[in-house]
Amino acid sequence: MKHLSLLALLATPALADAPVVERATATHTGSTWTIAVTLSHPDTGWDHYADGWEVLDETGTRLGVRDLLHPHVTEQPFTRSLSGIAIPKGTGSIRIRARCQVDGWSDTTFEMPLP
């Protein structure tokens, strides 16, 4: 019976660290915003990498999503931006949540006050 328990543990996939939002900036131009996000994640290649991030308002409504189309194995941390985000007037802060293609959306968000 001991061998079956050990075998079950070995068959369970190991989850890697979730992608981390290291920092972010927001630039307001006209009626929209550009958000630049710096992520870190232990990308291993095409089989496991941080593949996106989203911008949420204070209530959790998605304002924009940036898909990342390739791994960044040798470029850590890395920064990508998303333009044309409409953030409702009076919004005091936004939240950014990262995604990994294997583990899905991170449980934590990065909160950023708007200038």
Order of alpha helices (4+ residues) and beta strands (2+ residues): alpha-beta-beta-beta-beta-beta-beta-beta-beta
